[in-house]
């Protein structure tokens, strides 16, 4: 048995045939060159890719027993798969990063250095990005909004890219959450952490799998998991609207009684009021539905993912 510490690197992927080989070589090269005193394992978790990603991963696993792979039976989404992958790592610490090179492998030695200084969690924080300026601006607005509304500390421009000590991984294993939001969990349950700024580069190759729906999904998951303002706002606006409706009804009644013959109430104010109140009600019914959906997903206690195959984990079992 080696006395060296082991650094695990988790790389979730979905249709990344143009990047998986390159990212594996880059990560391995950085660790072997700059962290030769550490053992390593590189764990890929594939979310049911439909291109050649799985074939390439099997080749990587055959060439290097320190490269491991988990194939999911279906696409379990952008949150469950990386979270589950972290739980399968076996190192003294685990680095989670994307396969598209927007999380630079060159950051790994910096993470490990801070970890050796005693930090159990090291987070990479985007201070700028080479992605669309509009997208970066919208993300900034989102982070600031959630941070102000949440009762739990939120980490701005943190995507999950960072290092986690094995003790924090054990904390994650004890959580019973079938819809985990890693960024919120780190902020809520993580120990003292070190934030390291970096500029996010563009994707090396391929197309991003994020779209407006996935971004909305992430925003609503964080909103329903870590804020109460939606429910409180619905209650307050409901009371306010009810109060205004009562006042308007009373005014109309008085006007009818006092100026019975001269006052003819038109239908326009009534229609405006009906559509306004109907719109407010529908908006808050939808918001309440998001909270109920989040609760429903957690109460069903479904597994995070269902595995189809895994590679190079049996060697670890044999050693034990």
C-alpha positions in Angstrom: 0.0 0.0 0.0 1.3 3.4 -0.9 1.7 6.1 1.7 0.9 8.8 -0.8 -2.3 10.8 -0.6 -4.7 10.3 -3.4 -6.3 13.2 -5.4 -9.6 12.2 -7.1 -10.8 14.2 -10.1 -14.4 13.8 -11.0 -15.4 14.8 -14.6 -19.1 14.5 -15.5 -19.8 14.3 -19.2 -22.6 14.1 -21.8 -21.8 14.0 -25.5 -18.2 15.2 -25.0 -16.5 13.0 -27.6 -14.3 16.0 -28.7 -13.1 16.7 -25.1 -12.9 13.5 -23.0 -9.5 12.3 -24.2 -8.0 15.8 -24.1 -9.3 16.6 -20.6 -8.1 13.2 -19.3 -4.6 13.8 -20.7 -4.5 17.4 -19.4 -5.6 16.4 -15.9 -3.2 13.5 -15.8 -0.3 15.6 -17.1 -0.9 18.4 -14.5 -1.0 15.9 -11.6 2.1 13.9 -12.8 4.1 17.1 -13.5 3.1 19.4 -10.7 1.9 17.0 -8.0 4.2 13.9 -8.4 4.0 13.2 -4.6 0.3 12.3 -5.0 -1.5 9.3 -6.4 -4.5 10.1 -8.5 -7.8 8.7 -9.9 -9.8 10.3 -12.6 -13.5 9.4 -12.4 -15.8 10.0 -15.4 -19.5 9.7 -15.0 -21.4 9.7 -18.3 -25.0 10.8 -18.5 -26.1 8.5 -21.3 -24.1 10.0 -24.1 -25.3 9.3 -27.6 -22.0 10.0 -29.5 -18.6 8.2 -29.2 -18.0 9.5 -25.6 -18.5 6.0 -24.1 -16.3 4.2 -26.5 -13.5 6.7 -25.9 -13.9 6.4 -22.1 -13.6 2.6 -22.3 -10.4 3.1 -24.2 -9.0 5.4 -21.6 -9.9 3.0 -18.8 -8.2 0.1 -20.7 -5.0 2.2 -21.0 -4.8 3.5 -17.4 -6.3 1.7 -14.4 -6.3 5.0 -12.6 -9.0 6.2 -15.0 -12.4 5.0 -13.9 -15.8 5.4 -15.6 -19.5 5.1 -14.6 -22.1 4.8 -17.3 -25.6 5.9 -16.2 -28.6 4.0 -17.6 -30.3 7.3 -18.5 -29.6 11.0 -18.4 -30.3 11.9 -14.8 -29.7 15.7 -15.2 -27.1 18.2 -14.5 -27.3 18.0 -10.7 -27.7 14.3 -9.7 -25.0 12.8 -11.9 -22.1 15.0 -10.7 -23.3 14.7 -7.1 -23.4 10.9 -7.3 -20.0 10.8 -9.0 -18.5 12.7 -6.1 -19.8 10.1 -3.7 -18.0 7.4 -5.7 -14.6 9.0 -5.4 -12.1 7.3 -3.0 -9.3 9.9 -2.7 -8.3 12.0 0.3 -9.8 14.9 -1.6 -11.9 15.2 -4.7 -11.9 17.8 -7.5 -15.0 18.3 -9.5 -14.7 19.9 -12.9 -16.3 20.0 -16.3 -15.1 18.1 -19.4 -15.2 21.1 -21.7 -12.1 22.9 -20.3 -14.1 25.8 -19.0 -12.8 24.6 -15.6 -9.0 24.8 -16.2 -7.0 21.8 -15.1 -4.2 24.2 -14.2 -6.2 25.1 -11.1 -5.9 21.7 -9.6 -2.4 22.3 -8.0 -3.7 25.6 -6.5 -6.7 23.7 -5.0 -4.4 21.0 -3.5 -2.0 23.7 -2.1 -4.9 25.4 -0.2 -6.2 22.0 0.9 -2.8 21.2 2.4 -3.1 24.5 4.3 -6.1 23.1 6.1 -9.1 24.2 4.0 -11.6 21.4 3.6 -13.4 23.1 0.7 -11.7 25.2 -2.0 -14.1 26.9 -4.4 -13.2 28.4 -7.8 -15.0 31.7 -8.3 -15.5 33.2 -11.7 -14.4 36.9 -11.7 -14.8 37.1 -15.5 -15.7 34.9 -18.4 -15.0 34.6 -22.1 -18.6 33.4 -22.6 -21.3 35.8 -23.8 -21.2 39.1 -22.0 -25.0 39.0 -21.9 -25.0 35.5 -20.2 -22.4 36.6 -17.7 -24.4 39.7 -16.8 -27.6 37.7 -16.4 -25.8 35.2 -14.2 -24.5 38.0 -12.1 -28.0 39.4 -11.6 -29.2 35.9 -10.7 -26.5 35.3 -8.1 -27.0 38.7 -6.5 -30.8 38.3 -6.4 -30.6 34.8 -4.8 -28.0 36.0 -2.3 -30.2 38.8 -1.1 -33.3 36.7 -0.9 -31.8 33.6 0.7 -31.5 33.1 4.5 -28.5 30.9 3.7 -25.2 32.3 2.5 -24.9 31.9 -1.3 -21.6 31.9 -3.2 -21.6 34.1 -6.2 -20.3 32.8 -9.5 -19.6 29.4 -8.1 -20.5 26.5 -10.4 -19.3 23.6 -8.3 -15.7 23.6 -9.7 -13.5 23.1 -6.7 -11.9 20.7 -4.2 -13.7 18.8 -1.4 -12.0 17.0 1.4 -13.0 13.4 2.0 -14.6 14.5 5.3 -17.0 16.7 3.4 -17.7 13.9 0.9 -18.7 11.8 3.9 -21.2 14.6 4.9 -22.6 14.4 1.4 -23.1 10.7 1.7 -25.2 11.1 4.8 -27.6 13.6 3.1 -31.0 12.2 2.1 -31.7 14.5 -0.8 -32.8 13.1 -4.2 -32.5 16.5 -5.8 -29.2 17.9 -4.5 -28.1 21.4 -5.4 -24.4 21.2 -4.8 -23.7 25.0 -4.8 -26.3 25.6 -2.1 -25.1 22.6 0.0 -21.5 23.8 0.0 -22.7 27.2 1.2 -25.0 25.8 3.8 -23.1 22.8 5.2 -19.5 23.3 4.1 -16.8 24.0 6.6 -14.5 27.0 6.3 -13.5 27.3 2.7 -11.0 29.1 0.5 -12.2 31.0 -2.6 -9.9 31.2 -5.6 -10.7 33.7 -8.4 -10.3 32.6 -12.0 -11.3 33.7 -15.5 -13.5 31.2 -17.2 -12.3 30.3 -20.7 -14.4 29.3 -23.7 -15.3 25.7 -24.4 -12.5 23.9 -26.1 -14.8 22.1 -28.6 -18.3 21.1 -29.0 -21.5 22.8 -28.1 -22.7 23.7 -24.6 -25.6 21.5 -23.3 -27.0 24.4 -21.2 -30.0 26.2 -22.6 -32.7 28.5 -21.2 -34.6 25.5 -19.8 -31.6 24.1 -17.9 -30.7 27.5 -16.6 -34.3 28.1 -15.5 -34.2 24.7 -13.8 -31.1 25.5 -11.9 -32.5 28.9 -10.9 -35.8 27.5 -9.7 -34.1 24.7 -7.8 -31.9 27.2 -5.9 -34.9 29.5 -5.4 -37.2 26.9 -4.0 -34.5 25.2 -1.9 -33.0 28.2 -0.2 -35.5 31.1 -0.2 -38.9 31.6 1.5 -39.6 34.9 -0.2 -41.8 33.4 -2.9 -44.2 32.0 -0.4 -44.1 35.1 1.8 -44.6 37.4 -1.3 -47.6 35.4 -2.4 -49.1 35.8 1.1 -48.4 39.5 1.3 -49.6 40.3 -2.2 -52.7 38.2 -1.6 -53.6 40.2 1.5 -52.9 43.5 -0.2 -55.0 42.5 -3.3 -57.8 41.4 -1.0 -57.7 44.7 0.9 -57.7 46.8 -2.3 -60.6 44.7 -3.7 -62.7 45.3 -0.5 -62.0 49.1 -0.6 -62.9 49.3 -4.3 -66.1 47.3 -3.7 -67.1 49.6 -0.8 -66.4 52.7 -2.8 -68.5 51.4 -5.7 -71.3 50.6 -3.3 -71.3 54.1 -1.8 -71.3 55.7 -5.2 -74.2 53.6 -6.3 -76.2 54.5 -3.2 -75.4 58.2 -3.3 -75.6 58.8 -7.1 -78.0 56.1 -8.1 -79.3 57.8 -11.2 -76.3 59.7 -12.2 -73.6 57.1 -11.7 -73.3 54.4 -14.3 -70.4 52.1 -13.6 -68.6 51.1 -16.8 -67.3 47.6 -17.4 -63.7 48.7 -18.2 -62.5 49.1 -14.6 -64.1 45.8 -13.8 -62.4 44.0 -16.7 -59.0 45.6 -15.8 -59.4 44.5 -12.2 -60.4 40.9 -13.2 -57.4 40.5 -15.6 -55.0 42.1 -13.2 -56.0 39.9 -10.3 -56.2 36.8 -12.5 -52.7 37.4 -13.7 -51.4 37.8 -10.2 -53.1 34.7 -9.1 -51.8 32.6 -12.0 -48.3 33.8 -11.3 -48.3 32.8 -7.7 -50.1 29.5 -8.4 -47.2 28.7 -10.7 -44.7 29.8 -8.1 -46.3 27.6 -5.5 -46.3 24.8 -8.0 -42.5 25.1 -8.2 -42.2 24.7 -4.5 -44.6 21.7 -4.5 -42.6 20.1 -7.4 -39.4 20.5 -5.4 -41.0 18.9 -2.4 -42.5 16.1 -4.4 -39.1 15.2 -6.0 -37.5 15.0 -2.6 -40.4 13.0 -0.9 -40.3 10.3 -3.6 -36.8 9.2 -2.5 -35.7 8.1 -5.9 -32.1 7.1 -6.4 -29.7 9.8 -7.6 -28.8 7.7 -10.7 -29.1 4.2 -11.9 -25.8 2.7 -13.1 -25.5 0.7 -16.3 -21.8 -0.2 -16.1 -18.7 0.9 -14.2 -15.0 0.4 -15.2 -11.8 -0.1 -13.1 -13.6 0.0 -9.7 -13.1 -3.7 -9.3 -9.4 -3.3 -8.9 -10.0 -1.1 -5.8 -12.4 -3.7 -4.4 -9.7 -6.5 -4.9 -7.1 -4.5 -3.0 -9.4 -4.2 -0.1 
